[in-house]
Amino acid sequence: MDNRLIWQRRIRNYAGLLGGLLPWLSLFSAFLYGKLTGGLAEGFWSDLSISATYYCSPALAGILTAASIVLMCYDGYEKIDNYVTTISGIFGILIVLFPCNCSLSSDYVGFFQVPAKVSSAIHCTSAVIFFILLAFNALFLFTKHDGEETKKKKIRNIVYCVCGVGMIAVMVLMPLPIRFPAKTWWIEMGALTFFAVSWLVKGGAFKFLND
C-alpha cells in the first residue's frame, strides 16, 4: 500500500470518527455543564440540539472545526473530490463561527458578534449545504470505481447510497411539523451517523468490507 493511499484512509477514518463522536460528546458535555452549574435554561432539553450545546461546551466548536480541517486536507482521486470536501469543510467552519439562536444565546453571538437571528440564519444555511455536499460525496463520489466492481465494492456502494439518502432524508424531516423531544438533536445525530459510517467504510475501518 503506497503512502498516498495510507494518508487517504487515515483522513477518511479521522473524519468519520470525529463525525460519529460529535453528537454524543456534545450531549455528555451539556449534561455535565448542567450538573456543574445547577441546570440549564428552561426548555433546553426538550429543544436540545447539537448546535445549542455551543453555548455550554467546547465539544461542537472543537470537534467540528477539527473535522472541517480534515475535510479540507482530504486529497481525493480527482479534483471534484477535493472541491466537494474543501467546500464542505468551509461550511463546517461557518457552522462554528455563526452559532444558532436558542435559549442560551444572547443578542449578539459568535466570533464576529453578529445579531443572533442573522447568525442563526447563516448557521442553518451552512449546515444544510454541509450535509448536502456530504450526501453528494457519498452518493456520487464514493460509489465510483475503476473497472469491474467486486462483490464487496457493490456492498460498499449500497452502504454509501444508504448513507447519502439517509442524510438527505433526515434533513427533509427537520422542517416537517412533527414534534418529539430533542427532535433537532436526533436529526443531527442521524445525519452525522450516516456521514461517519460512509467515511469509515471508505477509510477501510470495517475490514470485512475491504477487498
Helices and strands as residue ranges (DSSP letters): H 3-37, G 51-55, H 59-73, H 79-97, E 108-109, E 114-115, H 116-136, I 137-141, H 151-173, H 183-202, G 207-209
